[in-house]
Amino acid sequence: MAYLIKEIELSQPIPSLSVPEGHEGVAFNLRRNGRPVGFFMKPAGPGTELTSEEVAALIAENTGAELLGEGQENYVPRIRSGRLPPLTVAVCTRDRPEDLARCLEHLLRLRAAASVACSEFEILVVDNAPSDDRAKNLVDSLPGVRYVREPLPGLDFARNRAIRESRADLLAYIDDDVVVDRGWLGGLKEAWTENPDAGAFTGPVLPYELVTRPQVLFEERAALGRKFTKRRFDPTRPGSNLFLSDFGPGCNMVFRRDVLVELGGFDEALDTGDPLPGGGDLDIFYRVGRAGHVMVYEPRLLIYHRDRRQYRELRYQMWTWGLAYMAFLAKCYRTDASQRSRCGRAMLMEFVRMVYFPVAPLVRRRVRPWPLDLTLVELLGGVVGLLGEYGRSQRRVERIRRQYSSQESAQ
């Protein structure tokens, strides 16, 4: 069930297109003057021919006719003076050299053109408890990429190692299975210049490929909540919701490094791999907000993620989503007494959201129903997450630290 991914520049004449053999639909990546402005998916059998008028009608139907108009002020690039302060882009990886190679290729391409936008641009690879030297050998072959090895297993151990290693003002985290968009650095510069008081930045994620049914299913769900408008989250404003499960992805985060240092870094009891492989991104955004720092969502800060190709991998992902978000909420409920009532409401609303997703596509009349088994496994993960998983993970992390400390002492 492959989908053709088609990028369309709306400031140019709308093209016609045909669906290649072996494909069952088209994913439309919409831009205006190079800026991401929309994304939607449309089933279409192989060999389907769509005229430019039909493509324009689909865009109007799925994203709004206003995108097709001329002179949309919100989408006109603005030229701003000054450059970004020193930036470190940290890529935390473990035993995925093929993904890492693709990620670094695009980051190096971005850095090559970065002199007018950024005063310093460092690429740092943090290899987290690897089983071999493939990542090191890859980095050694690439000039200008720095490699460090973090022996303690767990993504947030690697993220915290990046904080200690970097001396830049801004610290970005990019997963090894993503590719940065050509406008990513320009988007960060725009967000930074427009929001000098911000402590964190993030942006949208689009699919790198759509070659299997699980990838198409996942993106059909993700597209329901994907946004292409700027958002500024100010936690000091009344009614601000700090329990945002969709504010931004952990695979595409940028922080002021001093804010991370002030907060003591990431919680290493989250994102530990099995059995709690997530929650660190939710937790750090929450704590940045609780500390009073503004957070910004910038559509130009765009990346492309290689989604899980196998159905069993998608099922596991949905389990971890339910598990990690509820474990994060359970931590907040336990450690932040002033937010307990709001945290409890967030727990309830998250279970409502999980139940709603199977029928949301039918209500919107756009895509196929979400498989019931994926909803059930996410719900089950959420229940496990509430029932003490964070505390169990804390104890596991302490054992890891003691084990590592004893190994260091024995050497």
C-alpha positions in Angstrom: 0.0 0.0 0.0 2.6 2.6 -1.1 1.6 6.3 -1.5 3.4 8.7 -3.8 4.6 11.8 -1.9 4.2 14.8 -4.1 5.5 18.3 -3.1 3.5 21.1 -4.7 4.5 24.8 -4.7 1.3 26.8 -4.6 2.9 30.0 -5.9 3.5 28.1 -9.2 0.9 26.7 -11.6 -0.7 23.6 -10.0 0.6 20.5 -11.9 -1.3 17.5 -13.1 -0.1 14.1 -11.8 -0.5 10.4 -12.3 -0.4 7.6 -9.7 2.4 5.1 -10.5 1.9 1.4 -10.6 2.3 -0.2 -7.2 0.8 2.9 -5.5 -2.6 3.3 -4.0 -2.7 7.0 -3.2 -1.0 10.3 -3.1 0.4 12.4 -0.1 0.4 16.1 -0.9 3.1 18.2 0.7 2.1 21.8 0.1 4.3 24.8 0.2 4.0 28.5 -0.6 7.2 30.4 -1.5 9.0 27.4 0.0 7.2 27.5 3.3 5.3 24.4 4.5 1.6 25.2 4.6 -0.3 21.9 4.4 -0.3 18.1 4.1 -3.0 15.6 3.3 -3.4 12.1 1.9 -5.8 10.9 -0.8 -6.4 7.3 -1.8 -6.2 6.8 -5.6 -5.6 3.6 -7.6 -2.5 3.0 -9.7 -2.7 4.6 -13.1 -5.1 7.3 -11.9 -4.6 10.6 -13.8 -5.4 13.9 -12.1 -5.6 17.1 -14.0 -4.3 20.3 -12.5 -7.9 21.4 -12.0 -8.6 18.2 -10.1 -5.5 18.6 -8.0 -6.5 22.1 -7.1 -10.0 20.9 -6.2 -8.5 18.3 -3.9 -6.3 20.9 -2.2 -9.3 23.2 -1.7 -11.4 20.3 -0.3 -8.8 19.0 2.1 -7.0 22.2 3.3 -9.2 25.1 2.4 -9.5 27.2 -0.7 -7.6 30.1 0.8 -4.3 28.2 0.3 -4.8 28.5 -3.5 -5.2 32.3 -3.3 -2.4 34.8 -4.2 -0.6 37.1 -1.8 -1.2 35.2 1.5 0.6 37.4 3.9 1.2 34.6 6.4 3.2 32.7 3.9 5.5 35.4 2.5 9.1 34.9 3.7 10.4 37.8 5.7 14.1 38.7 5.6 15.6 39.3 9.1 18.9 40.6 10.1 21.4 39.0 12.4 22.5 35.4 12.8 21.6 32.6 15.1 24.0 32.2 18.1 26.2 29.1 18.2 24.1 25.9 17.6 24.8 22.2 18.4 22.7 19.6 16.6 22.9 16.4 18.7 22.0 13.1 17.0 21.5 10.4 19.6 21.8 7.0 18.0 22.1 3.3 18.8 22.9 0.5 16.3 21.3 2.2 13.3 24.2 3.2 11.0 22.1 3.3 7.8 19.6 5.7 9.3 22.4 7.7 10.9 24.3 8.1 7.6 21.2 9.5 5.9 20.5 11.9 8.7 24.1 13.2 8.8 24.2 13.6 5.0 21.3 16.1 5.1 22.7 17.8 8.2 26.0 18.3 6.5 24.3 19.7 3.5 22.4 22.1 5.7 25.5 23.2 7.5 27.4 23.8 4.3 24.9 26.6 3.5 24.6 27.9 7.1 27.2 30.6 7.3 24.7 33.4 6.6 22.2 32.1 9.2 24.3 30.8 12.1 27.6 31.9 13.7 28.6 28.3 14.6 27.0 25.0 13.6 28.3 21.9 15.4 27.0 18.3 14.6 27.4 16.0 17.6 26.7 12.3 17.4 26.0 10.6 20.8 26.3 6.9 20.5 24.2 5.3 23.3 25.6 2.0 24.6 26.3 0.7 21.1 26.9 -3.0 20.4 29.6 -2.3 17.8 31.7 0.5 16.3 29.7 1.1 13.1 28.5 4.5 14.1 32.0 5.6 15.2 33.5 4.4 12.0 30.9 6.3 10.0 31.5 9.5 12.0 35.2 9.1 11.7 34.8 9.2 7.9 32.9 12.5 7.9 34.9 15.7 8.5 33.5 18.1 10.9 31.2 15.7 12.8 32.0 15.0 16.5 31.5 11.6 18.1 31.0 10.7 21.8 30.0 7.4 23.3 27.6 7.3 26.2 27.8 3.9 27.9 24.7 4.1 30.1 21.8 2.7 28.0 18.8 5.1 27.7 18.0 7.9 25.4 17.9 10.5 28.1 21.3 9.5 29.3 22.5 10.3 25.7 20.5 13.6 25.7 22.1 14.7 28.9 25.5 13.7 27.6 24.9 16.2 24.8 24.2 18.9 27.3 27.5 18.3 29.0 29.4 18.1 25.7 28.0 21.2 24.0 29.0 24.7 24.8 26.6 26.3 22.3 23.8 28.7 23.2 21.2 26.5 21.3 21.0 22.8 21.5 18.9 20.8 19.0 18.0 17.2 19.2 17.4 15.3 16.0 16.6 11.6 15.9 18.8 9.4 13.7 15.9 8.2 11.6 14.9 11.7 10.4 15.9 14.0 7.7 15.9 17.8 8.1 14.0 19.9 5.6 16.0 22.4 3.5 14.3 25.3 5.4 14.9 23.9 8.9 17.7 26.3 9.9 15.9 29.2 8.4 12.8 28.2 10.4 14.8 28.1 13.6 16.3 31.5 12.8 12.9 33.0 12.2 11.4 31.5 15.4 14.4 32.6 17.4 14.3 36.2 16.1 10.5 36.5 16.5 10.6 35.0 20.1 13.7 36.2 21.9 12.2 35.1 25.2 11.6 31.5 24.1 13.3 28.6 25.9 12.2 25.8 23.4 11.3 25.4 19.8 9.8 22.6 17.8 8.0 22.0 14.5 6.1 19.5 12.3 7.1 16.1 11.2 6.2 14.7 7.7 6.7 11.2 6.4 10.1 10.4 4.8 8.5 7.5 2.9 5.1 5.8 2.5 5.9 2.4 1.2 4.0 0.0 3.5 0.5 -0.2 4.9 1.6 0.5 8.5 3.3 3.7 7.4 0.2 4.9 5.5 -2.1 4.0 8.5 0.1 5.9 10.9 0.3 9.0 8.7 -3.5 9.0 8.1 -3.8 9.3 11.9 -1.0 11.8 12.3 -2.4 14.0 9.6 -5.6 14.6 11.6 -3.8 16.7 14.1 -0.9 18.1 12.1 -0.7 21.9 12.1 1.1 24.4 9.9 0.5 27.6 11.8 2.9 29.3 14.2 2.1 28.7 17.8 3.5 30.6 20.8 2.9 28.9 24.1 3.3 31.2 27.1 2.8 29.3 30.4 2.3 32.5 32.3 -1.0 33.2 30.5 -4.2 32.1 32.3 -5.5 28.8 31.1 -2.3 27.6 29.6 -2.3 23.8 29.2 1.1 22.3 30.2 -0.1 18.7 29.6 0.2 19.0 25.8 0.8 15.6 24.2 0.9 17.1 20.7 3.0 20.3 21.3 6.0 18.9 19.5 7.9 15.7 18.8 10.9 14.5 20.6 12.7 13.8 17.3 12.8 17.6 16.5 13.5 19.8 19.6 15.6 22.9 20.1 16.4 24.4 23.5 18.4 27.2 25.0 21.1 25.2 26.6 21.1 27.3 29.7 17.5 26.4 30.3 18.3 22.7 30.1 21.2 23.2 32.6 18.9 25.2 34.9 16.4 22.3 34.9 19.0 19.6 35.5 18.6 18.1 32.1 16.3 15.3 31.0 14.7 12.8 33.4 16.8 9.6 32.9 14.0 7.4 34.2 12.1 8.2 31.0 13.0 7.1 27.5 15.0 4.1 28.9 14.2 1.7 26.1 12.2 -1.4 27.1 10.1 -1.3 29.1 9.5 2.5 29.2 10.7 3.8 25.8 9.3 7.3 25.8 8.1 10.3 27.8 11.3 12.3 28.0 10.2 14.8 25.4 6.8 15.3 27.1 8.5 15.8 30.5 11.1 18.3 29.3 8.5 20.4 27.5 6.4 20.3 30.7 9.3 21.4 32.9 10.4 24.1 30.6 6.8 25.5 30.7 6.6 25.1 34.5 9.8 27.1 34.8 8.0 30.0 33.0 9.8 29.8 29.6 7.9 30.4 26.4 7.8 27.5 23.9 7.4 28.0 20.1 6.0 25.8 17.3 7.4 26.9 13.9 6.1 25.2 10.7 9.4 25.9 8.9 11.2 23.9 11.6 10.3 20.8 9.6 11.7 17.3 9.5 10.9 14.0 7.7 10.6 10.8 9.8 10.9 7.3 8.6 7.9 5.6 10.2 7.8 1.9 11.2 7.4 -0.3 8.1 6.1 -3.4 9.9 2.7 -3.8 11.5 4.2 -5.3 14.6 6.4 -2.2 14.9 3.4 0.0 14.6 1.6 -1.9 17.3 4.6 -1.6 19.6 4.8 2.2 18.9 1.1 2.6 19.9 1.8 0.6 23.1 4.7 2.9 23.9 2.7 6.0 23.2 0.0 5.1 25.7 2.5 3.8 28.2 4.9 6.9 28.0 2.2 9.6 28.1 0.4 8.1 31.1 3.7 7.4 32.9 4.6 11.0 32.4 1.2 12.1 33.8 1.6 9.8 36.7 5.0 11.4 37.5 3.5 14.9 37.3 0.6 13.8 39.6 3.1 12.5 42.1 5.7 15.3 42.0 3.7 18.5 41.2 0.9 18.8 43.8 -0.3 22.1 42.5 -1.2 20.6 39.1 -2.9 17.5 40.3 -6.5 18.4 39.3 -5.4 19.5 35.8 -3.2 16.4 35.6 -6.2 14.2 36.4 -8.3 15.9 33.7 -5.5 15.3 31.3 -5.5 11.6 32.1 -9.2 11.4 31.5 -9.0 13.4 28.2 -6.2 11.2 26.9 -8.3 8.1 27.4 -11.2 9.8 25.6 -8.8 10.7 22.8 -7.6 7.1 22.4 -11.2 5.9 22.1 -12.2 8.7 19.7 -9.4 8.1 17.1 -10.9 4.9 15.7 -14.1 6.8 14.7 -12.5 10.2 13.9 -11.8 9.3 10.3 -15.4 8.2 9.7 -16.6 11.5 11.3 -14.4 13.5 9.0 -15.1 11.3 6.0 -11.5 11.4 4.8 -9.6 8.2 5.5 -10.2 4.6 6.6 -11.0 3.7 10.2 -8.2 3.3 12.6 -7.7 -0.4 13.4 -9.3 -1.4 16.7 -6.3 -3.5 17.8 -4.1 -0.5 17.7 -6.5 1.4 19.9 -6.7 -1.5 22.4 -2.9 -1.8 22.6 -2.6 1.9 23.2 -5.2 1.8 25.9 -3.5 -1.1 27.6 -0.2 0.7 27.5 -1.9 3.7 29.1 -3.2 1.6 31.9 0.2 0.1 32.6 1.8 3.5 32.5 -0.6 4.7 35.2 0.0 1.7 37.4 3.5 2.5 38.7 5.6 2.2 35.6 7.5 5.5 36.3 8.5 4.3 39.8 9.6 0.9 38.4 11.7 2.8 35.8 13.3 4.9 38.5 14.5 1.8 40.3 15.8 0.3 37.1 17.8 3.4 36.3 19.3 3.4 39.7 20.5 -0.2 39.2 22.0 0.9 35.8 23.9 3.7 37.5 25.2 1.4 40.3 26.2 -1.2 37.8 28.1 1.4 35.7 29.7 2.9 38.8 30.9 -0.5 40.0 32.3 -1.3 36.5 34.2 2.1 36.5 35.6 1.4 40.0 36.8 -2.1 38.9 38.8 -0.7 36.0 
